Amino acid sequence: MRDFSSSDLSRNIARFSASTAFLALSVGLAGCGAVQSYDNATSDAWAVTYEVSVDGGSDDKLSDVTYLEAANRGEDSTEVTDDSISATVESKSSKGSVWSVESMVTAQKDAGVAATPAKDGIATCKILLDGVKEIASETGAPGEQVDCKVNRLIPIGGVGVGV
């Protein structure tokens, strides 16, 4: 029968300590990822409607349409681009046309939309919070790009406001 020497005991203690340290580090790193995932899942986010209306002009086409959107709650907004789209007529009595899209923006992140009408059209952009409350609006010159932006959309008393 073999006797254990102090060097065998030291080697076993070192292996055990290294294994324990590795396990603690692994659990810690996995925990950080879980916390980040939980933070994103519970972040405030806003439903915004981007709207661009076109008045005048012979063409209802918009070019270089871009808007900001968060793919998931808690994520930064990324730019979505559409090179050419057609606005649709709002109603039979309306002279203008409107393009709109619903999007999600994480609280304290930017929201924005930009578009260029045909050369003789006048574009107006709006950003609507929850499809109702107007938080930004701009009207461009004929044929020129119009740009609406809200910096750091933050919740104040249940209403999103830009800084």
C-alpha positions in Angstrom: 0.0 0.0 0.0 1.3 3.4 -0.9 1.5 6.2 1.6 0.5 9.7 0.7 3.3 12.2 0.9 3.0 15.8 1.6 3.8 16.6 -2.1 0.8 14.5 -3.2 -1.4 16.3 -0.7 -0.2 19.7 -2.0 -0.8 18.7 -5.6 -4.3 17.6 -4.8 -5.0 20.9 -2.9 -3.7 22.9 -5.8 -5.9 20.9 -8.3 -8.9 21.4 -6.1 -8.2 25.1 -5.7 -7.7 25.6 -9.4 -11.0 23.8 -10.2 -12.9 25.8 -7.6 -11.5 29.1 -8.9 -12.4 28.1 -12.5 -15.9 27.1 -11.5 -16.4 30.4 -9.5 -15.2 32.4 -12.5 -17.5 30.6 -14.9 -20.5 31.1 -12.7 -19.6 34.8 -12.3 -19.3 35.4 -16.0 -22.6 33.6 -16.8 -24.3 35.6 -14.1 -23.1 38.9 -15.7 -24.7 37.8 -19.0 -27.9 36.9 -17.2 -28.0 40.3 -15.5 -27.5 42.1 -18.8 -30.1 40.0 -20.5 -32.6 40.8 -17.6 -31.8 44.5 -17.8 -32.5 44.6 -21.6 -35.8 42.6 -21.1 -37.1 45.0 -18.5 -35.9 48.3 -20.1 -38.4 50.9 -20.9 -39.2 51.1 -24.5 -41.5 53.4 -26.6 -43.8 52.6 -29.5 -43.2 55.4 -32.0 -44.8 56.1 -35.3 -42.7 57.8 -37.9 -44.8 59.7 -40.4 -43.8 61.6 -43.6 -46.5 63.5 -45.6 -46.0 64.9 -49.1 -48.0 67.9 -50.4 -47.8 69.3 -53.9 -45.6 67.8 -56.6 -46.5 65.4 -59.3 -45.1 62.3 -57.6 -45.8 60.7 -54.3 -42.4 59.0 -54.2 -40.1 59.5 -51.3 -36.4 58.7 -51.6 -33.6 58.1 -49.0 -36.1 57.3 -46.3 -34.3 56.4 -43.0 -35.5 55.9 -39.5 -34.2 54.6 -36.2 -35.4 51.4 -34.7 -34.4 49.0 -31.9 -34.5 45.4 -32.9 -35.2 44.4 -29.3 -36.1 46.1 -26.0 -33.0 47.5 -24.3 -30.9 47.6 -27.5 -29.5 50.7 -29.2 -31.5 52.0 -32.2 -30.1 51.2 -35.7 -30.8 53.0 -38.9 -33.2 51.4 -41.3 -33.0 52.7 -44.9 -35.4 52.4 -47.9 -34.1 54.0 -51.1 -37.5 54.6 -52.7 -41.1 54.2 -51.4 -44.5 55.5 -52.4 -46.6 57.4 -50.0 -50.3 56.5 -49.9 -53.2 58.9 -50.2 -54.6 59.7 -46.8 -58.2 60.2 -47.8 -60.2 61.1 -50.9 -60.5 64.7 -49.7 -56.8 65.1 -48.9 -54.5 66.5 -51.4 -51.4 65.0 -49.9 -50.0 61.5 -49.3 -48.6 59.9 -46.2 -46.0 57.2 -45.5 -45.8 55.8 -41.9 -44.2 53.0 -40.0 -44.5 51.9 -36.4 -41.2 51.3 -34.6 -39.8 50.5 -31.1 -37.2 52.8 -29.5 -35.6 52.0 -26.2 -36.0 54.7 -23.5 -33.0 57.2 -23.4 -32.1 56.4 -27.0 -32.6 58.5 -30.1 -35.6 58.4 -32.4 -35.6 59.9 -35.8 -36.8 59.9 -39.4 -35.7 61.6 -42.6 -37.0 61.5 -46.2 -36.7 63.4 -49.5 -39.7 64.1 -51.6 -39.8 64.5 -55.4 -38.3 67.7 -56.7 -41.5 69.8 -56.4 -43.0 68.1 -53.3 -43.0 69.5 -49.8 -42.4 66.9 -47.1 -43.4 67.1 -43.5 -42.2 64.6 -40.9 -43.6 63.7 -37.5 -42.7 61.5 -34.7 -45.7 60.3 -32.7 -45.4 58.6 -29.3 -47.7 55.6 -29.0 -49.2 56.7 -32.4 -50.9 59.7 -30.8 -48.7 62.4 -29.0 -46.6 64.4 -31.4 -43.1 64.8 -30.0 -41.4 66.2 -33.2 -42.4 67.8 -36.4 -40.5 69.5 -39.3 -41.4 70.8 -42.8 -38.8 70.9 -45.5 -38.4 73.2 -48.6 -39.7 71.9 -51.9 -37.7 68.9 -53.1 -35.4 69.0 -50.0 -34.9 66.4 -47.3 -36.9 66.7 -44.1 -35.4 65.4 -40.9 -37.1 64.9 -37.5 -35.1 63.8 -34.5 -35.6 63.3 -30.7 -32.5 62.9 -28.7 -32.6 60.6 -25.7 -36.3 59.7 -25.5 -36.9 59.6 -21.8 -40.0 58.7 -19.7 -41.3 61.6 -17.6 -44.6 61.0 -15.7 -45.6 58.3 -18.2 -45.0 60.5 -21.2 -41.9 60.2 -23.4 -40.0 63.5 -23.9 -36.8 64.2 -25.8 -33.8 66.0 -24.3 
